[in-house]
Amino acid sequence: MKKKELLLLSIGVFLTVLAWLIADIFHAATQEKVRAKTQIPTLDKYQIKREILNVLKERN
């Protein structure tokens, strides 16, 4: 390979990598951010069963 061919090849690779990097940064900047709101589950009707509490008390 001649020096001129090697120079053109290396410039082409450099420009490809540079374009890929710019596209990746642009994609990361414009990507929609995920904002998940966690909701605490609510118990509308709950009952405490004394039998279960007694069994748990006996285990300890």
C-alpha positions as CSV (number, residue, x, y, z in Angstrom):
1,M,0.0,0.0,0.0
2,K,1.2,3.5,-0.7
3,K,1.3,6.2,1.9
4,K,-1.5,8.1,0.2
5,E,-3.8,5.1,0.2
6,L,-3.1,4.4,3.9
7,L,-3.8,8.1,4.7
8,L,-7.1,8.0,2.9
9,L,-8.1,4.8,4.6
10,S,-7.2,6.1,8.0
11,I,-9.1,9.3,7.4
12,G,-12.1,7.3,6.3
13,V,-12.0,5.2,9.5
14,F,-11.6,8.3,11.6
15,L,-14.6,10.0,10.1
16,T,-16.7,6.9,10.4
17,V,-15.8,6.6,14.1
18,L,-16.5,10.3,14.7
19,A,-19.9,10.1,12.9
20,W,-20.8,7.1,15.0
21,L,-19.8,8.9,18.2
22,I,-21.8,12.0,17.3
23,A,-24.9,9.9,16.4
24,D,-24.6,8.0,19.7
25,I,-24.4,11.2,21.8
26,F,-27.3,12.7,19.9
27,H,-29.4,9.6,20.5
28,A,-28.6,9.6,24.2
29,A,-29.5,13.3,24.5
30,T,-32.8,13.0,22.7
31,Q,-33.9,9.7,24.2
32,E,-37.0,10.0,26.4
33,K,-36.1,9.7,30.0
34,V,-38.0,7.0,32.0
35,R,-39.6,8.4,35.1
36,A,-41.4,5.6,36.8
37,K,-43.6,6.7,39.6
38,T,-44.0,4.0,42.2
39,Q,-47.3,3.7,43.8
40,I,-47.6,2.3,47.3
41,P,-50.3,-0.4,47.3
42,T,-53.2,0.5,49.6
43,L,-55.2,-2.0,51.5
44,D,-58.8,-0.9,51.6
45,K,-60.3,-3.7,53.8
46,Y,-57.9,-5.5,56.0
47,Q,-58.5,-7.6,59.0
48,I,-56.1,-8.8,61.7
49,K,-56.7,-12.4,62.5
50,R,-55.8,-13.2,66.1
51,E,-55.2,-16.8,65.3
52,I,-52.3,-16.0,63.0
53,L,-50.8,-13.6,65.5
54,N,-51.0,-16.3,68.2
55,V,-49.3,-18.9,65.9
56,L,-46.5,-16.4,65.1
57,K,-46.1,-15.6,68.8
58,E,-45.7,-19.3,69.7
59,R,-43.0,-19.7,67.1
60,N,-40.8,-17.1,68.8
